[in-house]
């Protein structure tokens, strides 16, 4: 179960603020896009350039984060990430031309990639499920507030740059806090929370590491796919009214948020191994109901699917140092964040390509297949890591 050891110093609060900012920026971009597009005289197709620049910086930084933190420490890596994000936000807010804007988004993605991967690794090594739940809850609140922040500017005919100026001011404050408190992040990894404080002993650590990367890519891919395609599936493939479909689509993300708030509040009472296994099987039941659509009510499974999904990513990050030597965990978590980003890009886009020929409802059986594959993969991963000997 959980350890009594807590990450009680201000470093955790700083990490939560940093993750709140990640969510705010993600949530604000889509809302400011129409004004930003018109300002630079672009078309909607140009959004792909921004997404590519942001994602490119994110992928590069998340892959590099573990190597940098191994050499310079977690505090220094977070300092580099938050400072890079400041530079990126300055470039975005002041960009006079399109290429400067893209450079700003590349830097912002890089700064956020360092922050995301490093903070996840730090919490996994020094805290528990409750802190990990709080970290991802902070992101969720930020993502929910981002559109509201952006709307406050664009709805009042103010510049699309306004939200990024606000983000810049807060990011500067967070960067200063990280730089001043960076030593608080360089705490020694604690022992595993697996019962008896034993660590899993992987027979083939490389195979376990690769399996984890695949699992994270599949998870984020299916989460993003359900979130992005559920409204279209309900309205175009199943004849659900727009209002009802909107409520059901939103209920998926509400389920995700409620689950992560619950993990932040009660994570110490959860056995991560059992919790992840139960969430995996629960997600299979929910996604199958969504697919079969009994009585035309399959959409009611969406909030439950979101609830089951909500704890899977945080618990998987927490378990990573137990399946592999903790000295490898920082690099591994960085790779996992990169794999997650790739999954979140490739799988929803692939569904879009298939939907053109087979209809949008094809997204649901694909999601069923992915969720089952994740569950099987995790069971095999546990056996390979030797966890079955340690956890009943």
C-alpha positions as CSV (number, residue, x, y, z in Angstrom):
1,X,0.0,0.0,0.0
2,X,1.2,3.6,0.4
3,X,4.2,4.8,2.2
4,X,4.0,7.2,5.1
5,X,6.8,9.2,3.6
6,X,5.6,12.5,2.1
7,X,7.1,15.0,-0.3
8,X,6.2,17.8,2.0
9,X,8.6,20.6,1.1
10,X,7.6,23.4,-1.3
11,X,8.9,21.6,-4.3
12,X,5.7,19.7,-4.7
13,X,3.7,22.9,-4.7
14,X,6.0,24.3,-7.4
15,X,5.6,21.2,-9.5
16,X,1.8,21.5,-9.2
17,X,1.9,25.1,-10.4
18,X,4.1,24.1,-13.3
19,X,1.6,21.5,-14.3
20,X,-1.3,23.9,-14.0
21,X,0.5,26.1,-16.5
22,X,1.0,23.2,-18.9
23,X,-2.8,22.7,-18.9
24,X,-3.6,26.4,-19.2
25,X,-1.4,26.7,-22.3
26,X,-2.8,23.5,-23.9
27,X,-6.4,24.7,-23.2
28,X,-5.9,28.2,-24.4
29,X,-4.4,27.5,-27.9
30,X,-7.5,26.2,-29.6
31,X,-9.6,29.1,-28.4
32,X,-7.1,31.8,-29.6
33,X,-6.5,30.1,-32.9
34,X,-9.1,31.9,-35.1
35,X,-7.8,35.3,-34.1
36,X,-4.1,34.2,-34.3
37,X,-4.8,32.7,-37.8
38,X,-6.4,36.0,-39.0
39,X,-3.6,38.1,-37.5
40,X,-1.0,36.3,-39.6
41,X,-3.3,35.9,-42.6
42,X,-3.1,32.1,-42.5
43,X,-5.6,29.3,-43.2
44,X,-6.8,26.5,-40.9
45,X,-4.3,24.2,-42.5
46,X,-1.5,26.3,-40.9
47,X,-2.6,25.0,-37.4
48,X,-0.7,21.9,-38.3
49,X,2.6,23.9,-38.4
50,X,2.0,25.2,-34.9
51,X,1.1,21.7,-33.7
52,X,4.2,20.2,-35.3
53,X,6.5,22.9,-33.8
54,X,5.0,22.5,-30.4
55,X,5.1,18.7,-30.5
56,X,8.6,18.6,-32.0
57,X,10.0,20.6,-29.1
58,X,8.0,18.5,-26.6
59,X,9.3,15.2,-28.0
60,X,13.0,16.3,-28.2
61,X,12.9,17.7,-24.7
62,X,11.1,14.8,-23.1
63,X,13.5,12.3,-24.6
64,X,16.5,14.3,-23.4
65,X,15.1,15.1,-20.0
66,X,16.3,11.9,-18.3
67,X,19.8,12.2,-19.7
68,X,20.0,15.9,-18.6
69,X,18.7,15.2,-15.1
70,X,21.1,12.2,-14.6
71,X,24.0,14.6,-15.3
72,X,22.8,17.8,-13.8
73,X,20.0,16.9,-11.4
74,X,16.3,17.2,-11.4
75,X,16.2,20.7,-10.0
76,X,18.5,22.0,-12.8
77,X,16.5,20.2,-15.5
78,X,13.3,21.7,-14.2
79,X,15.0,25.1,-14.1
80,X,16.0,24.7,-17.7
81,X,12.5,23.7,-18.7
82,X,10.7,26.5,-17.0
83,X,13.2,29.0,-18.3
84,X,12.9,27.7,-21.8
85,X,9.1,28.0,-21.6
86,X,9.6,31.7,-20.5
87,X,11.7,32.4,-23.6
88,X,9.1,30.6,-25.8
89,X,6.2,32.6,-24.4
90,X,8.1,35.9,-24.9
91,X,8.7,34.8,-28.6
92,X,5.0,34.0,-29.0
93,X,3.6,37.1,-27.3
94,X,5.9,39.4,-29.3
95,X,6.2,37.5,-32.6
96,X,6.1,39.9,-35.5
97,X,6.2,37.3,-38.3
98,X,5.0,33.7,-38.7
99,X,8.4,32.0,-38.5
100,X,9.1,33.7,-35.2
101,X,5.8,32.4,-33.8
102,X,6.7,28.9,-34.8
103,X,10.1,29.2,-33.1
104,X,8.3,30.4,-30.0
105,X,6.0,27.3,-30.0
106,X,9.0,25.0,-30.5
107,X,10.7,26.5,-27.5
108,X,7.5,26.4,-25.4
109,X,7.0,22.8,-26.3
110,X,10.6,22.1,-25.4
111,X,10.2,23.8,-22.0
112,X,7.0,22.0,-21.3
113,X,8.5,18.6,-22.4
114,X,11.3,19.0,-19.9
115,X,8.9,20.0,-17.2
116,X,6.4,17.3,-17.9
117,X,8.8,14.4,-18.0
118,X,11.0,15.6,-15.1
119,X,8.2,16.4,-12.7
120,X,6.6,13.0,-13.4
121,X,9.9,11.2,-12.8
122,X,10.5,13.1,-9.6
123,X,7.1,12.4,-8.1
124,X,7.4,8.7,-9.1
125,X,10.8,8.4,-7.4
126,X,10.1,10.4,-4.3
127,X,6.3,10.3,-3.5
128,X,3.3,8.2,-4.2
129,X,-0.1,7.8,-5.9
130,X,-1.6,10.7,-4.0
131,X,1.0,13.2,-5.2
132,X,0.9,11.8,-8.7
133,X,-2.8,12.2,-8.7
134,X,-2.5,15.8,-7.6
135,X,0.0,16.5,-10.3
136,X,-2.3,15.3,-13.0
137,X,-5.3,17.0,-11.4
138,X,-3.5,20.3,-11.6
139,X,-3.0,19.8,-15.3
140,X,-6.7,19.0,-15.7
141,X,-7.7,22.1,-13.9
142,X,-5.4,24.1,-16.1
143,X,-6.7,22.6,-19.3
144,X,-10.2,23.4,-18.2
145,X,-9.3,27.0,-17.3
146,X,-7.3,27.6,-20.5
147,X,-10.3,28.2,-22.8
148,X,-11.9,30.5,-20.2
149,X,-8.7,32.6,-19.9
150,X,-8.4,32.9,-23.7
151,X,-12.2,33.7,-24.1
152,X,-11.8,36.5,-21.6
153,X,-9.6,38.2,-24.2
154,X,-10.9,37.2,-27.6
155,X,-14.5,37.6,-26.7
156,X,-13.9,41.2,-25.8
157,X,-12.1,41.9,-29.1
158,X,-8.7,42.0,-27.4
159,X,-5.5,40.6,-28.9
160,X,-4.9,36.9,-29.0
161,X,-1.6,37.7,-27.4
162,X,-3.2,38.6,-24.1
163,X,-3.5,35.1,-22.8
164,X,0.1,34.4,-23.6
165,X,1.1,37.5,-21.7
166,X,-0.8,36.3,-18.7
167,X,0.9,32.9,-19.0
168,X,4.3,34.5,-19.4
169,X,3.8,36.5,-16.1
170,X,2.9,33.3,-14.2
171,X,5.6,31.3,-16.0
172,X,8.2,33.8,-14.9
173,X,7.0,33.5,-11.3
174,X,7.2,29.7,-11.5
175,X,10.6,29.7,-13.1
176,X,11.9,31.9,-10.3
177,X,10.5,29.6,-7.7
178,X,12.1,26.6,-9.5
179,X,15.5,28.2,-9.7
180,X,15.4,29.3,-6.1
181,X,14.1,26.0,-4.8
182,X,15.9,23.6,-7.2
183,X,17.8,21.8,-4.5
184,X,14.5,20.7,-3.0
185,X,13.9,18.5,-6.1
186,X,17.2,16.6,-5.8
187,X,16.0,14.2,-3.1
188,X,17.1,10.6,-3.0
189,X,14.7,8.0,-4.4
190,X,12.8,6.2,-1.7
191,X,12.2,2.5,-1.6
192,X,9.5,1.0,-3.7
193,X,6.0,1.0,-2.2
194,X,5.4,-2.6,-3.2
195,X,4.5,-4.6,-0.2
196,X,7.4,-5.4,2.0
197,X,9.4,-2.6,0.3
198,X,10.8,-5.1,-2.3
199,X,11.5,-4.1,-5.8
200,X,10.4,-6.1,-8.8
201,X,13.3,-7.8,-10.5
202,X,13.0,-7.7,-14.3
203,X,14.6,-10.7,-16.0
204,X,14.9,-8.6,-19.2
205,X,14.8,-4.9,-18.3
206,X,15.1,-3.8,-21.9
207,X,12.0,-5.8,-22.8
208,X,10.1,-4.2,-19.8
209,X,11.2,-0.7,-20.9
210,X,10.0,-1.2,-24.4
211,X,6.7,-2.7,-23.3
212,X,6.2,0.3,-21.1
213,X,6.8,2.7,-24.0
214,X,4.2,0.8,-26.1
215,X,1.7,0.8,-23.3
216,X,2.0,4.6,-22.7
217,X,1.7,5.3,-26.4
218,X,-1.5,3.1,-26.7
219,X,-3.0,4.6,-23.5
220,X,-2.7,8.3,-24.5
221,X,-3.7,7.4,-28.1
222,X,-6.9,5.8,-27.0
223,X,-7.7,8.5,-24.4
224,X,-7.2,11.3,-26.9
225,X,-9.2,9.3,-29.5
226,X,-12.2,8.8,-27.3
227,X,-12.1,12.4,-26.2
228,X,-11.8,13.8,-29.7
229,X,-14.1,11.5,-31.6
230,X,-16.9,10.7,-29.2
231,X,-19.1,13.8,-30.1
232,X,-18.8,13.0,-33.8
233,X,-19.6,9.3,-33.3
234,X,-22.7,10.1,-31.3
235,X,-24.0,12.8,-33.7
236,X,-23.1,11.4,-37.1
237,X,-23.1,7.6,-36.6
238,X,-25.7,7.2,-33.9
239,X,-28.1,10.0,-34.4
240,X,-27.8,11.5,-30.9
241,X,-28.9,15.1,-30.6
242,X,-26.2,17.8,-30.5
243,X,-26.9,18.9,-26.9
244,X,-27.1,15.4,-25.5
245,X,-23.9,14.4,-27.5
246,X,-22.1,17.4,-26.2
247,X,-23.0,16.6,-22.6
248,X,-21.9,12.9,-23.0
249,X,-18.7,13.9,-24.7
250,X,-18.0,16.3,-21.8
251,X,-18.8,13.6,-19.3
252,X,-15.8,11.6,-20.5
253,X,-13.5,14.4,-19.4
254,X,-15.5,15.0,-16.2
255,X,-14.9,11.4,-15.4
256,X,-11.2,11.8,-16.0
257,X,-11.1,14.9,-13.7
258,X,-13.1,13.3,-10.9
259,X,-10.9,10.2,-11.0
260,X,-7.7,12.2,-10.7
261,X,-9.1,14.3,-7.9
262,X,-10.0,11.1,-6.1
263,X,-6.5,9.7,-6.7
264,X,-5.1,12.9,-5.2
265,X,-7.3,12.7,-2.2
266,X,-7.2,8.9,-1.5
267,X,-4.2,7.6,-3.4
268,X,-2.5,6.4,-0.2
269,X,-5.2,3.9,0.2
270,X,-4.8,2.3,-3.2
271,X,-2.5,-0.5,-4.0
272,X,-1.1,0.8,-7.4
273,X,-0.9,-2.7,-8.9
274,X,-4.4,-3.7,-8.0
275,X,-5.8,-0.3,-8.8
276,X,-4.3,-0.4,-12.3
277,X,-5.5,-3.9,-12.9
278,X,-9.0,-3.1,-11.8
279,X,-9.1,0.1,-13.9
280,X,-7.9,-1.9,-17.0
281,X,-10.7,-4.5,-16.7
282,X,-13.2,-1.7,-15.9
283,X,-12.2,0.2,-19.0
284,X,-12.7,-3.0,-21.1
285,X,-16.3,-3.3,-19.8
286,X,-17.0,0.4,-20.4
287,X,-15.6,0.6,-23.9
288,X,-17.4,-2.6,-25.0
289,X,-20.7,-1.1,-23.8
290,X,-19.9,2.0,-25.8
291,X,-19.3,-0.2,-28.8
292,X,-22.3,-2.5,-28.5
293,X,-24.6,0.5,-27.8
294,X,-27.3,-1.5,-26.0
295,X,-30.7,0.2,-26.4
296,X,-29.0,3.2,-28.1
297,X,-27.6,4.1,-24.7
298,X,-23.9,3.2,-25.2
299,X,-22.9,6.8,-24.7
300,X,-23.7,6.6,-21.0
301,X,-20.5,4.5,-20.7
302,X,-18.4,7.5,-21.5
303,X,-18.1,9.0,-17.9
304,X,-17.3,5.6,-16.5
305,X,-14.6,5.1,-19.2
306,X,-13.1,8.4,-18.3
307,X,-13.2,7.5,-14.6
308,X,-11.3,4.2,-15.3
309,X,-8.9,5.9,-17.6
310,X,-8.1,8.7,-15.1
311,X,-5.9,6.6,-12.8
312,X,-4.1,4.5,-15.4
313,X,-1.4,7.0,-16.5
314,X,-0.5,8.3,-13.0
315,X,-0.4,4.8,-11.5
316,X,1.7,3.5,-14.4
317,X,4.3,6.3,-13.9
318,X,4.4,5.5,-10.2
319,X,5.0,1.8,-11.0
320,X,7.8,2.5,-13.5
321,X,10.7,2.7,-10.9
322,X,9.5,-0.6,-9.4
323,X,9.7,-2.5,-12.6
324,X,13.1,-1.0,-13.5
325,X,16.1,0.0,-11.5
326,X,15.3,3.5,-10.1
327,X,18.5,4.9,-11.6
328,X,17.0,4.2,-15.0
329,X,13.6,5.6,-14.1
330,X,14.3,9.3,-15.0
331,X,15.3,8.4,-18.5
332,X,12.5,5.9,-18.9
333,X,9.8,8.4,-17.8
334,X,11.1,10.9,-20.3
335,X,10.9,8.3,-23.0
336,X,7.4,7.4,-21.8
337,X,6.2,11.0,-22.1
338,X,7.6,11.1,-25.7
339,X,5.9,7.8,-26.5
340,X,2.6,9.2,-25.0
341,X,2.9,12.3,-27.3
342,X,3.4,10.1,-30.3
343,X,0.5,7.9,-29.4
344,X,-1.7,11.0,-28.9
345,X,-0.8,12.2,-32.5
346,X,-0.7,8.9,-34.5
347,X,-3.7,7.0,-33.2
348,X,-6.4,9.7,-33.5
349,X,-5.0,10.7,-36.9
350,X,-5.1,7.1,-38.1
351,X,-8.7,6.8,-36.9
352,X,-9.5,9.9,-39.0
353,X,-7.9,8.3,-42.1
354,X,-9.9,5.0,-41.6
355,X,-13.1,6.9,-40.9
356,X,-13.0,8.4,-44.3
357,X,-13.5,5.0,-45.8
358,X,-15.3,3.1,-43.1
359,X,-17.3,5.7,-41.2
360,X,-16.5,7.4,-38.0
361,X,-18.0,4.6,-35.9
362,X,-14.8,2.6,-36.7
363,X,-13.2,4.5,-33.8
364,X,-15.1,2.4,-31.3
365,X,-13.9,-1.1,-32.2
366,X,-10.4,0.3,-32.6
367,X,-10.6,1.7,-29.1
368,X,-11.9,-1.7,-27.8
369,X,-8.9,-3.5,-29.5
370,X,-6.4,-1.0,-28.0
371,X,-7.8,-1.2,-24.5
372,X,-7.7,-5.1,-24.6
373,X,-4.2,-4.9,-26.0
374,X,-3.1,-2.6,-23.2
375,X,-4.6,-5.0,-20.6
376,X,-2.8,-8.0,-22.0
377,X,0.4,-6.1,-22.4
378,X,0.3,-4.9,-18.8
379,X,-0.2,-8.5,-17.6
380,X,2.7,-9.7,-19.6
381,X,4.8,-6.8,-18.4
382,X,4.1,-7.6,-14.8
383,X,5.1,-11.2,-15.3
384,X,8.3,-10.2,-17.0
385,X,9.1,-7.7,-14.2
386,X,8.6,-10.4,-11.6
387,X,5.7,-8.5,-9.9
388,X,3.5,-11.6,-9.7
389,X,5.8,-12.9,-6.9
390,X,5.4,-9.8,-4.9
391,X,1.8,-8.7,-5.2
392,X,-1.3,-10.9,-4.5
